[in-house]
């Protein structure tokens, strides 16, 4: 029993020393968002909490330049560092050379897998994302390959990745590394947390009220 108590005390002291260690050689420190600030070393980013402790360790998949989806019909707000908004921060994963985006929570746990070809930061309603749809048309027996086509839909999702509402689409997608160097644009913005402005074409918008829960 005595040994168990001593072991528990040592574990607590070790945990405190790790969480309270000074961080050095930091190249960039962002303002706090959602109670967390981003810090940079080399090509990696991490997050510290309000006490200056390392909350999420250094990693290379945090997204710089997340778009703020509340900026409607004006210059969009884009930060040059990762940030949390409404409990979520964006991550990126390369699949066949194509960037796909998802989200982590304050613990650094992936809560929305990186499966969208574009996404905005979360606001109080949700995040706008582009979801890829793959359709099999048949099989080319001469080439021994399946014939498939790709498209994407613009959706509004909640913090668990569930679809709140369909926004627009489908639109044809040339789903290759060469064609996806620049992702398709998200052409919807929030007027407020209850109303979306959806771009119809180059010169016009549609107003889309959201259902109240």
C-alpha positions in Angstrom: 0.0 0.0 0.0 2.8 2.4 1.0 4.6 1.7 -2.3 1.4 2.4 -4.3 1.0 5.7 -2.6 4.6 6.7 -3.3 4.2 5.6 -6.9 1.0 7.8 -7.3 2.8 10.8 -5.8 5.8 10.4 -8.2 3.4 10.1 -11.2 1.6 13.3 -10.2 5.0 15.1 -9.8 6.2 13.8 -13.2 2.9 14.9 -14.9 3.1 18.4 -13.2 6.8 18.8 -14.3 5.9 17.8 -17.9 2.9 20.1 -18.2 4.7 23.0 -16.4 7.9 22.9 -18.3 9.1 26.1 -20.0 8.9 26.3 -23.7 11.8 27.7 -25.6 13.0 28.5 -29.1 9.5 29.4 -30.2 9.4 31.2 -33.5 5.9 32.5 -33.5 3.1 32.9 -30.9 -0.4 33.7 -32.0 -3.1 35.6 -30.0 -5.5 33.4 -27.9 -8.6 32.0 -29.6 -11.0 29.8 -27.7 -8.6 29.8 -24.8 -5.6 28.4 -26.8 -2.7 30.1 -28.6 -0.7 28.5 -31.5 3.1 28.3 -31.3 5.5 27.4 -34.0 8.8 25.6 -34.3 10.2 25.0 -37.8 7.3 23.5 -39.8 5.4 22.3 -36.8 2.7 24.0 -34.8 1.3 23.3 -31.3 -1.2 24.8 -28.9 -0.7 26.2 -25.4 -3.4 26.8 -22.8 -4.2 30.0 -20.8 -1.5 29.0 -18.3 1.2 28.7 -21.0 1.3 24.9 -20.7 1.6 22.7 -23.8 -1.9 21.5 -24.5 -1.4 19.9 -27.9 2.0 18.8 -28.9 3.9 19.9 -32.0 2.5 18.4 -35.2 2.5 19.1 -39.0 -1.1 18.7 -39.9 -2.5 21.9 -38.4 -3.9 24.2 -41.0 -2.7 27.8 -41.4 -5.1 30.3 -43.1 -8.5 28.9 -42.1 -11.3 31.0 -43.6 -13.8 32.7 -41.3 -17.2 31.7 -42.6 -19.0 34.6 -40.8 -17.4 37.3 -43.1 -20.1 37.8 -45.6 -19.9 40.0 -48.7 -16.7 41.7 -47.4 -13.0 40.9 -47.1 -12.7 37.5 -45.5 -10.7 37.1 -42.3 -7.9 34.6 -42.7 -5.3 34.0 -39.9 -1.7 33.1 -40.7 -1.6 30.5 -37.9 -3.8 27.6 -36.8 -6.6 28.6 -34.3 -9.5 27.1 -32.4 -13.0 28.3 -33.0 -16.0 26.9 -31.1 -13.9 24.0 -29.9 -12.5 22.9 -33.3 -9.3 23.5 -35.2 -8.7 22.4 -38.8 -6.2 19.6 -39.8 -5.1 18.5 -43.3 -4.2 15.0 -44.6 -2.8 14.3 -48.1 -4.7 11.5 -50.0 -3.3 10.7 -53.4 -1.5 14.0 -53.4 -4.8 15.9 -52.7 -5.3 17.9 -49.5 -8.3 16.8 -47.4 -9.5 18.7 -44.3 -10.9 17.7 -41.0 -11.0 18.9 -37.4 -9.6 18.2 -33.9 -10.9 19.2 -30.5 -9.1 20.8 -27.6 -7.5 17.5 -26.6 -6.0 17.1 -30.1 -8.3 14.2 -30.9 -9.6 14.0 -34.4 -13.4 14.4 -34.1 -14.1 15.0 -37.8 -11.9 12.9 -40.2 -10.0 14.7 -42.9 -12.3 13.9 -45.8 -13.4 17.3 -47.2 -11.6 19.0 -50.1 -12.3 22.4 -48.6 -13.7 23.7 -45.4 -14.1 26.9 -43.3 -13.5 27.4 -39.6 -16.5 26.8 -37.3 -18.8 29.5 -36.1 -21.7 29.2 -33.7 -23.8 27.3 -36.3 -21.3 25.0 -38.0 -18.7 24.9 -40.7 -19.1 24.9 -44.5 -17.4 22.0 -46.2 -17.0 20.5 -49.7 -17.8 16.7 -49.7 -16.6 14.5 -52.5 -19.1 12.1 -54.1 -17.8 9.1 -56.1 -20.1 7.4 -58.6 -19.2 4.2 -60.3 -20.5 4.2 -63.9 -19.4 0.7 -64.9 -16.3 -1.2 -65.9 -14.1 -0.8 -69.0 -13.2 -4.5 -69.7 -10.7 -3.6 -72.4 -8.6 -1.5 -69.9 -9.5 -3.6 -66.9 -10.6 -0.5 -65.0 -13.7 0.7 -63.3 -15.2 3.9 -64.8 -15.9 6.4 -62.1 -16.9 10.1 -61.9 -16.5 12.6 -59.1 -18.5 15.5 -58.0 -18.8 17.6 -54.8 -21.6 19.1 -52.7 -21.3 22.1 -50.4 -22.7 21.2 -46.9 -23.1 22.8 -43.5 -21.9 20.4 -40.8 -22.1 20.5 -37.0 -19.2 20.0 -34.6 -19.5 16.2 -34.8 -19.4 16.1 -38.6 -23.2 15.6 -39.0 -24.8 17.4 -41.9 -27.0 20.3 -40.8 -28.2 21.2 -44.3 -27.3 20.7 -48.0 -26.2 24.1 -49.4 -25.6 23.5 -53.1 -24.2 21.0 -55.7 -23.4 18.6 -57.1 -20.6 20.1 -59.2 -18.3 18.1 -61.4 -14.9 17.5 -59.9 -11.6 16.6 -61.7 -10.3 14.6 -58.8 -6.6 14.3 -59.6 -3.5 15.7 -58.0 -2.8 17.9 -61.0 -6.3 19.4 -61.1 -6.7 19.8 -57.4 -3.6 22.0 -56.7 -6.2 24.7 -56.0 -9.3 23.3 -54.2 -12.8 24.2 -55.4 -14.1 27.4 -53.8 -16.7 27.6 -51.0 -19.2 30.1 -52.4 -21.5 30.5 -49.4 -21.1 32.8 -46.4 -23.1 33.7 -43.3 -25.1 36.9 -43.0 -25.6 35.9 -39.4 -25.8 32.5 -37.6 -29.2 31.8 -39.0 -28.9 33.0 -42.6 -26.6 31.9 -45.4 -25.8 33.9 -48.5 -25.3 31.4 -51.4 -23.5 32.6 -54.5 -25.6 31.6 -57.6 -23.2 32.9 -60.3 -20.6 35.7 -60.8 -23.1 38.5 -60.0 -25.9 37.2 -57.9 -26.6 35.6 -54.5 -29.4 33.6 -52.9 -30.6 34.0 -49.3 -31.0 30.7 -47.5 -32.5 30.8 -44.0 -31.5 27.9 -41.8 -34.1 25.9 -39.8 -34.1 26.7 -36.1 -33.6 23.8 -33.7 
